[in-house]
Amino acid sequence: MAEAQARWPFLTHFDATTIKNERQLITMVKERCSRSQEEAEADVHEWMDGKAF
């Protein structure tokens, strides 16, 4: 999740250790960045392209 923290600096170490799936990451990005569901999904999907949890 260090790569996720590099992309989204607001993610704390605790966040990084508790996020277990794509849906949780999307929710975190949506809430912390004040984005719509669609924007958060697009951002996470772009980042996840080629990555696996």
C-alpha positions in Angstrom: 0.0 0.0 0.0 3.0 2.3 0.0 2.3 3.0 -3.7 -1.3 4.0 -2.7 0.1 6.3 -0.1 2.3 7.9 -2.7 -0.7 8.5 -5.0 -3.0 9.6 -2.1 -0.9 11.2 0.6 -3.8 11.6 3.0 -3.7 7.8 3.5 -2.3 7.1 7.0 -0.3 4.1 7.9 -3.4 2.8 9.7 -5.5 3.4 6.6 -3.0 1.5 4.5 -3.1 -1.5 6.9 -6.9 -1.7 7.2 -7.8 -1.2 3.5 -8.3 -4.8 2.2 -10.0 -4.4 -1.1 -10.8 -2.0 -4.0 -14.2 -1.0 -2.6 -12.7 0.2 0.7 -10.0 2.2 -1.2 -12.7 3.8 -3.4 -14.7 4.8 -0.4 -11.7 6.3 1.3 -10.7 8.3 -1.8 -14.3 9.4 -2.3 -14.7 10.6 1.3 -11.3 12.2 1.8 -11.1 13.9 -1.6 -14.8 15.0 -1.7 -15.2 13.2 -5.0 -18.3 11.6 -6.6 -18.5 7.9 -6.6 -17.7 7.8 -10.3 -14.6 10.0 -9.9 -13.3 8.0 -7.1 -13.9 4.7 -8.9 -12.1 6.1 -12.0 -9.1 7.3 -10.0 -8.7 4.0 -8.2 -9.3 1.9 -11.3 -6.6 3.9 -13.1 -4.2 3.4 -10.3 -5.0 -0.3 -9.9 -4.5 -1.1 -13.6 -1.9 -3.8 -13.4 -1.9 -3.9 -9.5 -3.4 -6.5 -7.2 -4.2 -6.3 -3.5 
